[in-house]
Amino acid sequence: MSVQIYLLARPALDLEEVALFLRHQKTNWRRSPESSEPEEIVEFAGRICYLSFGDRQSPRENDEYIRNLVTMEHESVLEHVSWTFLLTGVSRAFTHQLVRHRVGFAFSQLSQQYRDQAEAEFVQPPELARFPAALEAWQRGVAAATEAYRTISKVLHQIEKDPGQEIQKSELRRSIRSAARSVLPNATETKIVVTANARALRHFLRVRGSIPGDLEMRQVAAALLQSLHREAPALFFDFHIEKLADGTPIVVQHVVQDGLKVASA
Ligand SMILES: Cc1cc2nc3c(=O)[nH]c(=O)nc-3n(C[C@H](O)[C@H](O)[C@H](O)COP(=O)(O)OP(=O)(O)OC[C@H]3O[C@@H](n4cnc5c(N)ncnc54)[C@H](O)[C@@H]3O)c2cc1C
């Protein structure tokens, strides 16, 4: 089971509304022909701050304009564009770390209380592949957890037959699954919908994408960045996917300082 990323939703710019605004202001906006809608939304929002349209517009193209916003740390403008991803084949250990990101993120995750986990799958840490003894121990561990889950679930279902049972059936199921899931490991596969704006995604990539000892996190960060590079390269211009010696991906930010590129974690 490996990570799969689906891009469910992306920002859209309503050009008719933009044209209406420009008409009302008796001005115009020279757009960069190669830019994507999210990139244009960010540029437009930035231009609103200075009303830099018409003859107040500099010759900068969209990518330079956005690079300048980022360099100046005028990054709230990046919050106007969000993407919605569905991640599957990720572990609960990974999502526990992911949902710690509070600002500019929204999450909807598969519930272990509403969904029975007797057939749950598990995300195998890639590091195990080269070490059969470790892999075998891991496989035994998840098999035992599955077995324990099924037994706990089966035994507790007897509560349903208790005379005088007052709790609603759906709540009973929730309580049985809550007890049973307590034995499931961090490796349990989960699915999560993640919506995040460009600023929050940049922060996430910066702090999470380059941790050598966290391969699953690096893999997800690299897959997200690949998608974001297709969607809005100008907004993620300074992030790059490189490879460690073992061929696994790492996200590196190249901060531009006084014209020099400096790799940063
Ligand atoms: C290498 C590493 C090791 C970690 N180890 C642990 C660990 O051992 N235990 C653990 O519990 N967590 C750990 N974390 C999680 C970490 O502490 C953060 O909770 C997580 O990375 C989310 O980052 P964030 O708070 O910057 O993001 P967000 O919650 O998205 O916040 C984004 C930014 O908004 C600002 N902000 C958000 N909330 C506040 C606030 N209340 N007050 C002031 N500013 C705010 C900050 O500038 C913050 O960087 C680790 C993270 C990393 C990257």
Ligand as a Chemical Component Dictionary entry (heavy atoms), coordinates in Angstrom:
data_LIG
# 
_chem_comp.id                   LIG 
_chem_comp.type                 NON-POLYMER 
_chem_comp.pdbx_formal_charge   0 
_chem_comp.three_letter_code    LIG 
# 
loop_
_chem_comp_atom.comp_id 
_chem_comp_atom.atom_id 
_chem_comp_atom.alt_atom_id 
_chem_comp_atom.type_symbol 
_chem_comp_atom.charge 
_chem_comp_atom.model_Cartn_x 
_chem_comp_atom.model_Cartn_y 
_chem_comp_atom.model_Cartn_z 
_chem_comp_atom.pdbx_ordinal 
LIG C1  C1  C 0 11.197 18.249 13.111 1  
LIG C2  C2  C 0 9.912  18.349 13.872 2  
LIG C3  C3  C 0 9.803  17.730 15.096 3  
LIG C4  C4  C 0 8.617  17.829 15.824 4  
LIG N1  N1  N 0 8.528  17.189 17.028 5  
LIG C5  C5  C 0 7.398  17.279 17.744 6  
LIG C6  C6  C 0 7.271  16.627 19.012 7  
LIG O1  O1  O 0 8.161  15.942 19.456 8  
LIG N2  N2  N 0 6.124  16.777 19.695 9  
LIG C7  C7  C 0 5.097  17.549 19.245 10 
LIG O2  O2  O 0 4.080  17.680 19.925 11 
LIG N3  N3  N 0 5.173  18.169 18.031 12 
LIG C8  C8  C 0 6.288  18.058 17.286 13 
LIG N4  N4  N 0 6.364  18.664 16.069 14 
LIG C9  C9  C 0 5.201  19.397 15.582 15 
LIG C10 C10 C 0 5.420  20.931 15.646 16 
LIG O3  O3  O 0 5.649  21.365 16.948 17 
LIG C11 C11 C 0 4.202  21.650 15.073 18 
LIG O4  O4  O 0 3.070  21.369 15.883 19 
LIG C12 C12 C 0 3.863  21.235 13.658 20 
LIG O5  O5  O 0 5.006  21.102 12.867 21 
LIG C13 C13 C 0 2.947  22.272 13.036 22 
LIG O6  O6  O 0 3.756  23.392 12.761 23 
LIG P1  P1  P 0 3.293  24.865 13.019 24 
LIG O7  O7  O 0 2.787  25.051 14.405 25 
LIG O8  O8  O 0 4.408  25.744 12.555 26 
LIG O9  O9  O 0 2.110  24.956 11.935 27 
LIG P2  P2  P 0 0.739  25.688 12.038 28 
LIG O10 O10 O 0 -0.051 25.205 13.183 29 
LIG O11 O11 O 0 0.094  25.525 10.686 30 
LIG O12 O12 O 0 1.111  27.187 12.276 31 
LIG C14 C14 C 0 1.746  27.945 11.247 32 
LIG C15 C15 C 0 2.474  29.118 11.866 33 
LIG O13 O13 O 0 1.498  29.992 12.448 34 
LIG C16 C16 C 0 2.037  30.545 13.657 35 
LIG N5  N5  N 0 1.204  30.102 14.787 36 
LIG C17 C17 C 0 0.270  29.116 14.757 37 
LIG N6  N6  N 0 -0.327 29.023 15.940 38 
LIG C18 C18 C 0 0.248  29.914 16.738 39 
LIG C19 C19 C 0 0.069  30.279 18.092 40 
LIG N7  N7  N 0 -0.832 29.678 18.870 41 
LIG N8  N8  N 0 0.820  31.250 18.590 42 
LIG C20 C20 C 0 1.747  31.881 17.836 43 
LIG N9  N9  N 0 1.986  31.585 16.543 44 
LIG C21 C21 C 0 1.237  30.624 16.006 45 
LIG C22 C22 C 0 3.473  30.022 13.788 46 
LIG O14 O14 O 0 4.334  30.949 13.156 47 
LIG C23 C23 C 0 3.427  28.748 12.990 48 
LIG O15 O15 O 0 4.696  28.348 12.506 49 
LIG C24 C24 C 0 7.527  18.564 15.310 50 
LIG C25 C25 C 0 7.645  19.166 14.065 51 
LIG C26 C26 C 0 8.818  19.067 13.340 52 
LIG C27 C27 C 0 8.900  19.717 11.982 53 
# 
loop_
_chem_comp_bond.comp_id 
_chem_comp_bond.atom_id_1 
_chem_comp_bond.atom_id_2 
_chem_comp_bond.value_order 
_chem_comp_bond.pdbx_ordinal 
LIG C1  C2  SING 1  
LIG C2  C3  SING 2  
LIG C2  C26 DOUB 3  
LIG C3  C4  DOUB 4  
LIG C4  N1  SING 5  
LIG C4  C24 SING 6  
LIG N1  C5  DOUB 7  
LIG C5  C6  SING 8  
LIG C5  C8  SING 9  
LIG C6  O1  DOUB 10 
LIG C6  N2  SING 11 
LIG N2  C7  SING 12 
LIG C7  O2  DOUB 13 
LIG C7  N3  SING 14 
LIG N3  C8  DOUB 15 
LIG C8  N4  SING 16 
LIG N4  C9  SING 17 
LIG N4  C24 SING 18 
LIG C9  C10 SING 19 
LIG C10 O3  SING 20 
LIG C10 C11 SING 21 
LIG C11 O4  SING 22 
LIG C11 C12 SING 23 
LIG C12 O5  SING 24 
LIG C12 C13 SING 25 
LIG C13 O6  SING 26 
LIG O6  P1  SING 27 
LIG P1  O7  DOUB 28 
LIG P1  O8  SING 29 
LIG P1  O9  SING 30 
LIG O9  P2  SING 31 
LIG P2  O10 DOUB 32 
LIG P2  O11 SING 33 
LIG P2  O12 SING 34 
LIG O12 C14 SING 35 
LIG C14 C15 SING 36 
LIG C15 O13 SING 37 
LIG C15 C23 SING 38 
LIG O13 C16 SING 39 
LIG C16 N5  SING 40 
LIG C16 C22 SING 41 
LIG N5  C17 SING 42 
LIG N5  C21 SING 43 
LIG C17 N6  DOUB 44 
LIG N6  C18 SING 45 
LIG C18 C19 SING 46 
LIG C18 C21 DOUB 47 
LIG C19 N7  SING 48 
LIG C19 N8  DOUB 49 
LIG N8  C20 SING 50 
LIG C20 N9  DOUB 51 
LIG N9  C21 SING 52 
LIG C22 O14 SING 53 
LIG C22 C23 SING 54 
LIG C23 O15 SING 55 
LIG C24 C25 DOUB 56 
LIG C25 C26 SING 57 
LIG C26 C27 SING 58 
# 
